[in-house]
Amino acid sequence: MATPHAVAAIRAAARPLTGGKRDYDALLDLVGDARFVLLGEATHGTHEFYEERARITRRLIEDRGFNAVAVEADWPDAYRVNRYVRGRGADRDANEALSGFRRFPNWMWRNTDVAAFVEWLRHHNAHAAGPQVGFYGLDLYSMFSSIEEVLRYLDEVDPNAARQARERYACFDHYHEDSQHYGYTASLDLSASCEQGVLEQLKQLQQRAADYMYRDGDEEAFFYAEQNARLVKNAEEYYRTMFRGRVSSWNLRDSHMAETLDALARHLSKDDEPASKIIVWEHNSHIGDARATEMGEMGEWNVGELARKEYDGQARLIGFSTYDGFVTAASEWDAPAEHKRVRPGMPGSYEELLHATGIPRFLLPLRDGNNRARDTMLERKLERAIGVIYLPRTERHSHYFAAEMARQFDAVIHIDHTSAVQPLDPGGGWHADEPPETYPTGI
């Protein structure tokens, strides 16, 4: 139960969000001169989280000179969007540019909110006086797509190296682009590991960097290919470890995302230009500092923790929260997207505490050490995390963990009642009408 003292402290520190232009002035003050702003989400399917991240991102780009958006998405799929927002490639609109996102859960990026932001970013770049803003993916699930992109690049700049690369990557051929099948058989020593081949391929590509960039004069194309080769190397290891335990595979995935963020930051920071400034869109579980959660106590780390360590004082972690509403999510992996009702936050949770303020939408700064609200938010409570799967019947076990939110984030944005993100390809399992109150239990 939220105590009156705790609720009063949060109400005093909360900055209501009205939809006005100055909503996020306090957040920009908190960002200060930081180069990395990590924007979370408590679910992977909430309209308001995408909408508010886009609003914050637009202000960071326009008012603070941020020059890249990096998201929890695969590198080649996001890079197609990057080409579109820079006025390159053949895609005619955001829908086409986002059509590379075919893998489950494609609604994370193929939705109306992302499409609207992509169109805004293209328009911004077309009229910007300074450097264009890029759109990049940090994740590692695209092992086979990235192999194709490495080969495509080498076919153009070095056909002999392309033949060697095909020989190295041929190890994957009989898995028919099934990454999990490869990981399962390799982890149980039922088939040979492809580890050595992918390591050699990345090493050879990096050794020939100067030669390749001299041949075609395209540093950006080489960077894209190098990141694909790095992704293949890291994804191969990830799929080999995913059947051995959650902690090891989680850590590999978040290490890859942090490594990609660092590579992107270095690539965008030219000698004669200001240091890059990057906005990250990922789930709270990736961008909140893992050391403040029970997952961290189990040995997991994440992008937020690694960013704080790597960029001392230069990273701001912004979490999102909701009490109830609706969400787009599946009931199991690779199942259709559904329009699901989100249950009210559990007793004893941060969601219940923030709901008790009675403020529909607000920003809660947590970075000030003298803030009474920060002291309140240092109390260990339950916190909800809904990913691409939502299981209301087992919500406590499936979606809650213990955390100290004021250590986890520099600020939290709470939107009390939220709605589901609308997929561009809703399919038969997603209906715009609100599900009944008893959904999905039928009670």
N, C-alpha and C positions, 0 to 999 in steps of 0.2 A: 504494500500500500504506500502510495506517495504521501509523504508527510507535508503538512502545511508549510513548514520551514523550508523544505527543499523546493516546493512549488513556488513559493514566494521569491526565493533566490533566483530561480530560472526566469520567472516573469520579469524580474528587475533587469536582468541582463539581456533578455531576448530582444531582437530587432525585428519587428513585424515586417512581413513581405506583402506589399500591396499590389504588385504588378507595375509600379511606377519606375521611372528611369533611374532614380537614386536608390533603389532597393539594395544594391550591393556595394554602396560606397564604403560601408564598414568592412566588408570582405576585402575590397581592394586595399584598404588601409592595413588590414592584417597581412595581406600578401606582401606589401612593401616592395622591396627590390628582389624578392625571391625569384629564381629562374624556373622553378618547377612547381606547378599547382596541380595536385592530384585530386580529381573530383570523383566521388564514389557514387554508389547507389545501393539501396538495401534489397533491391530485387533486380532481375534482368528484364523485367517486363512492365515497368511503370511509366506512364506518359509524363507525369510531372517531373520525374527525375531527369529524363531526357530533355524536357523543355527548359528546366532551370539550369541544367548544365550548359545548354546552348546559350542561354541568356548570359551566364557568367563568362562563358568563353568569348562571346562577342565583345564584351566589355574589356576583357584581358587583351584581346587582339587590338581593339580600337584605341584603348586608353593606356595600355602598358606595353605595347609592342611585342606581344607573344607571337611567335612565328611558326608554330607547329602544334598539331593536335595528334596525340598518339592514343590509340584505343585498344581495348581488349578484343582484338580481331586478328585474323591471319594476315601476314605480311603481303602476299601477292594480291589478295582480294582488296585490302585497303589501299594498296598502291594503284590499283585501277581507279579508285576514287580520287587519289592524289593527282593522277594525270588529268582527270576531269575538272577538278577545282582549279587547276592551273591552266585550263584552256587547251589541253592537249588530248590526243586520242580521238576515237571515233564516236564515243558515246554522245547521244543527243540530249540526254537529261539525266537527272539524279537517279531515276528508276533504272535506267540502263547501266549507269556507272556502278550501282549497287548490285547488279545482277550476278556478280561473281560470288556473292554470298549464297551458296547453294546448300552448304552443309548445315545440319542441325546444330544449333538453333538459329535458323536464318532470320527470325524475327528480331533478334538482338540488333541487327544493323539494317535489315530490309524492313523498315517501318516508316510511317509518315513523318515522325519527328526527325529522324536522321536525314531523310530525304529533304526536308525543309532546311535543315542546317547546311547540308551539302550545297544546295542551291544558293543559300546566302553566302557561303564561303567562296563559291565560284564568282558571284557578283562582286564580292569584296576584292578578290584578287584582280578582277578585270579593271577595277577602278582605283586600286591602291597605288599610291605614289612610291612606296617603299617596297621591300622584298615581299614576295608572295608567301602565303601561309600554306603549309603542306598538311596532308592527312595521312597518317601511317598506322600500321598494325604492329602490335607487340607480341602476339601469341604464336604458338608453335605447332598447331594441329595440321598445318598444310604441307606435310612432308612430301607427298607425291606431286602436288602442284608446284612446290618450290624446286623439286628436281627438274621438272619440265622447264622452269624459268632459267635455271642454271644452264641447261643444255641449249636453250634458245639463244642465250647470250653468247655462249662459246661458239655456237654454229656461225655467228656473225663475225666474231673477232679472231677466232683461232680454231678452225675445223679439226686440226690434229688433236688439240686439247679436248675438243668435244667428243672425239672418238674414245679417248682415254676415259673421259668422264662417264660415257655410256657403259664402258666396261666395269668401272667401279660401282656404278649404280645398278648394274644388271643383277646384283645380289637380291634386289627387291622384286624382280620381275614376276616371280611365281606367286607373289602375294596378292596380285590383281588389285593393287591400290587399296588394300585393307590394312591399315596401319596397326590396328589392334591384333589382327591375326599374326602379323610379323612379331609384335611385341610378345604375344603369348608363346609362340614357338621358340623364339630366341631366349626368352627368360627361363624356359624349362630345358634349354639345350637340345630342343627337338630339331633345330636347324642352326646353320652357321650364322653367327652375328655379322652384320654388315658394318660394324663399328670402324674397322680399320679403313675400309674404302671411303667412308664419308669424311673421316679425319684427313686422309691423304688428299681428297678432292679440295677441301677447304684450304689446306696448307698450300697446295699448288696454285690455287686461284690467287691467294694473297701474295705469294712469291712473285707472281707475274703482273701485279697491279700496275706498276709503273709502265710496263710494256703495253698493256692493254689500253690504258688511258692515253698513252702517246699515240697508239694506232688510230683510235677513233675520236679522241679528244672529248670523250663523254664521261666525266667523273661520276655523274649521277647514275648512269647506266651501270657502271662498275659497282657502285655502292649498293644498288638494288640487287645485283647478282651475288655480291659477297654476302649480303644479309640472307639471301635465300640459301646459300651454301652453309652458312652458320646455322640457320634454322634446321636444315636437314640433319646436320651433325647433332644438334641438341634434341631434336624430335626423335631421332633414332635411339638415343639414350633414354629419353622420357618413356617411349613405348616399351623398352626393355624393362624398365623399373616399375611401371604402373601396376603390374601384377604382384609386386613384392610388398607393397604397402603404401598407404596414403601419404605418409610424411615425406618419403623420399621422392615420389613423383611430384607432389605439390611443390617441394623445394626446387626441383629441377625446372619446373614450369615457371615459377616466379623468378628464379635466377635468370632464366632466358629472357623474360620480359624486362628485367632490370638491366641486363646486358645489352639488349636491343635499344633501350632508352638511352643508355650511355653512349652507344655507338652513334645513335641519331644526334645526340647533343654535340658530339665531337664533329660529326659530318657537317652540321649546320653552323658551327662556329668557325668561320673562315678567319684567316689571319688578319684581313683588312676589314672585318665586319664585327659588330658587337656580338657578345656571347649569345648563343641560342637561348630562347625562353619557350618552354614546352608545357602544354596542358595535357593531362592524362585523364582519360575516361575509363574507369574500371569499377568492378564491384567493390563495396566496402571491405570485403574480406581480403582483397588484394591491396588496397591503398591505405587502409588503416594500419597502424603500427602493430604487428603481430605480437610484440613483446607485452602488449597490454591486454592480451586475450588468453584464454585457456589453450588455444591452439599453439600459441607461442610456447606455453609451458610444456607442451607435448613435443616440442622440437621443430615446429614449423616456423619458417620465416616468410616474408612476403615483400612485394614491391615497395610498400610504404616504409617498412623498416629499413630496407636496403637503401632507399633514396635518402632517408634521414642520415644514415651512416656515410653515404658516399658524398652527399652534397650538404655538408654541415651548415645548418642555418639557412639553406637556400631552397628548401622544400616545404610546402604547405599541404597538409592533408585535410581534406574537407569531406566529412561523411554526410549521408542522407538517411532520413528516418521517416516512417509512416506508422500510423496507428491502425487504420483499417482501410478498406476500399476494395479495389479489384486489380487483378494482375494478369498479364499474358504469361502462361507457363504451361509446361507439359506435365503429364502424370508419370511418365517414365522416359528414360533416355530414348531418343530417336522417335518419340511419339508425336502426334500432331499438337500444334499449339491450341490451347484452350483459354477461354475467358473465365477466370476463376475469381471467386470472392475471397478476399483476404480477411481472416479473422481478426478481431480486436487484439491488441497487444496483451500479453499474459500479465497477470498480477506479479509485481516484483520486477518488472522489466523496465528498461529505459523507455520503451514505447509508451507504457502506461504513465510514467513520470512526465514525459513531454506532453502527452495528451491532457494531463491534469491541469496544465496551464490555461487551457481554454482558448489559446491563440491558434487560429487555423493554420497559419504559415509563418515561420520565423527563422531567422539566423541566430545561432547561439555561439558567440566567440568563446573559445576555451583556452586561448594561449596566454591570457593574462593571469599571472600567478597570484594576484591579489583579489581575483574575482571570486565572490562567494559561490557563484554558480559553478565555477570550476571545481571548487572543493566538493560540492554536491555531486558533480559528475565524476569524481574520483572514486565514489563508492562502487564496489563491485556489484554488478547487476546482470540480469539476463539481457541479451541483445539478439534481435532476429535477423537472419540472413536467408533470403529466398533467392535461389539461383534460377536455372532454367527449368527446374522441376519443383513443383510445390505440392506437398503432401499434408493437407490440413489435419487428417486423422492422426498423424504421428508428429504434429507440429513441434511439441516440446523437444522430442528426441531428434527430429530431422532438421529443425530450423533455428534452434536457440543455442547460444553459447554464453559463457560468462566473460565479462570484459570490464575494463575501467575506461569509459569513453573519453574522459578528458586527457588520458595518456595516449589513447588510440588516434585521436583527431585533434587538429588545431581549431576546428569549428565544426558545428553540425547544423544542417538545414533540415528542419522538421516540417513536413506537410501532413497534416493530421488525417485527411481523407484523400485518397488517391484513386486514379483510374488506370485502366489497362492501356498499354501501348497498342497501337493499331498496326498489325502487320500489313505489308504491301501485298503479300500472298497469304491471305487468311486461311484458305482451305476449309474443308468441311467441319473441322473441330472447333473453329473459332466463330462465335456469333456476337455481333455488336450489342444485342439485347442483354440487359443485366441478368445474370443467373439468379434463380430464386434464392430466398434466404436460407433454405435448407441445403442448397448445393454445397459440396458434392456428397454429403453424407446421406441425404434422402430422409433424414429424421424429422 
